[in-house]
Amino acid sequence: MENVIIVGTGCAGLTAAIYTARANLAPLVLEGHEPGGQLSTTTMVENFPGFKDGIDGPELIMNMKAQAERFGARFQYSTVTDFEPAPGHVRVKLDDAWVETKALIVAAGASARYLGLDHEKKMIGHGLTSCATCDGAFYRGVPVCVVGGGDSAAEEATFLTRFASKVYLIHRRDSLRASKIMADRALENPKIEPIWNTIPVEYLADDQGEMRAVRLRDVNTGAERDLDVKCVFVAIGHTPNTAAFKGKLDMDTNGYLLQREGTATNVPGVFAAGDVADHVYRQAVTAAGQGCAAALDAERYLANLGA
């Protein structure tokens, strides 16, 4: 019987690990299929407090993991494949083995949806990203593009006009799906140029492996052309990593876990932190804050159990 199992090793999971480990709860932390979360693919983080010159995403994650290990957190490369509540505790299936725990913190994050083009993973962090607020400031005075047609795409395109010389908004249809106010705000901005009925089909890198252009295809004519941009911002949504909890933990229609009081879910002893529950902010620092809150909520829960 574990005291606490933490699912995920992004900012939320690792912060929860630091707090629960310092509380002498010896948490078991599950690395999952994407150790380090989305920060592990980020080349530079400039907006995490305390690093005036910025820090590499993987380095930040490794530092947080080492900090948690220093206080007694244990790490295991396992993925949760099933979950079920039990009287006074919960059971999680780690690959093929069931493990019992008094408290569970789900901080498995969300995976950004990309386009599935060739060499896509290699380009992430080198001119391909899914977060304008994270990476927009790196592209001052140069042309960029946003792929998508919903509220997120319109909002990210508008945000990027603060930095980029030009923002191309690429959408496969002839009008945006975004709400009218968001669409109007984007399309009325003189720095934003929509490119309708078009999809990206290839990323083109320079000799240093950085984005230099994206190849576009007109969905009506099939004609292709290259668009010179320094970064492609993909804004077609995120998928929360909550499949193992479907039907057992309350979720919204998109699969994000619903928090009740604090970070508590509908199942006693189960808490949610970070991007599994947050589809609004999706920042490293807000995920860390949620990880802290979930750890404190779990500590109080265990204290009330007499653990």
Stockholm file with secondary structure:
# STOCKHOLM 1.0

chainA/1-307         MENVIIVGTGCAGLTAAIYTARANLAPLVLEGHEPGGQLSTTTMVENFPGFKDGIDGPELIMNMKAQAERFGARFQYSTVTDFEPAPGHVRVKLDDAWVETKALIVAAGASARYLGLDHEKKMIGHGLTSCATCDGAFYRGVPVCVVGGGDSAAEEATFLTRFASKVYLIHRRDSLRASKIMADRALENPKIEPIWNTIPVEYLADDQGEMRAVRLRDVNTGAERDLDVKCVFVAIGHTPNTAAFKGKLDMDTNGYLLQREGTATNVPGVFAAGDVADHVYRQAVTAAGQGCAAALDAERYLANLGA
#=GR chainA/1-307 SS CEEEEEECCSHHHHHHHHHHHHTTCCCEEECCSSTTGGGGGCSCBCSSTTCTTCBCHHHHHHHHHHHHHHTTCEEECCCEEEEEEETTEEEEEETTEEEEEEEEEECCCEEECCCCCTTHHHHBTTTEESCHHHHGGGGTTSEEEEECCSHHHHHHHHHHTTTCSEEEEECSSSSCCSCHHHHHHHHTCTTEEEECSEEEEEEEECTTSCEEEEEEEETTTCCEEEEECSEEEECSCEEESCGGGTTTSCBCTTSCBCCCSTTBCSSTTEEECGGGTCSSCCCHHHHHHHHHHHHHHHHHHHHHHTC
#=GC SS_cons         CEEEEEECCSHHHHHHHHHHHHTTCCCEEECCSSTTGGGGGCSCBCSSTTCTTCBCHHHHHHHHHHHHHHTTCEEECCCEEEEEEETTEEEEEETTEEEEEEEEEECCCEEECCCCCTTHHHHBTTTEESCHHHHGGGGTTSEEEEECCSHHHHHHHHHHTTTCSEEEEECSSSSCCSCHHHHHHHHTCTTEEEECSEEEEEEEECTTSCEEEEEEEETTTCCEEEEECSEEEECSCEEESCGGGTTTSCBCTTSCBCCCSTTBCSSTTEEECGGGTCSSCCCHHHHHHHHHHHHHHHHHHHHHHTC
//
